[in-house]
């Protein structure tokens, strides 16, 4: 997970250079589409950050659950609470992942549209 987060941060840094180049585009229609691409990509970066945090939270919840399961004197109520916490964390991963994938698909559609306009 740490490697993926680092790779995404590196990608974000490189992508910020694209925003600088957009200012040089003279065709207003292409410039508008490029700005939209940047906006969607930045949204994608933000969502990836939220997704990564959801994964870390789920890992922490799992660790607490597993450590509690090792205890000889653990109460069933405590385990149920920890299982629920873990499940809630994984539900959040599902929500964040779905949104990230939707924005990725939106970016890809806009990228293709932008490419096709450049070919005209």
RAJOUR-V15657 format. One record per helix or strand. SS is the DSSP state (h for helix, s for strand). FROM is the first residue (numbers start at 1). TO is the last residue. If there is no record, write none. Layout:
SS FROM TO
SS FROM TO
This chain:
h 2 22
h 28 70
h 76 119
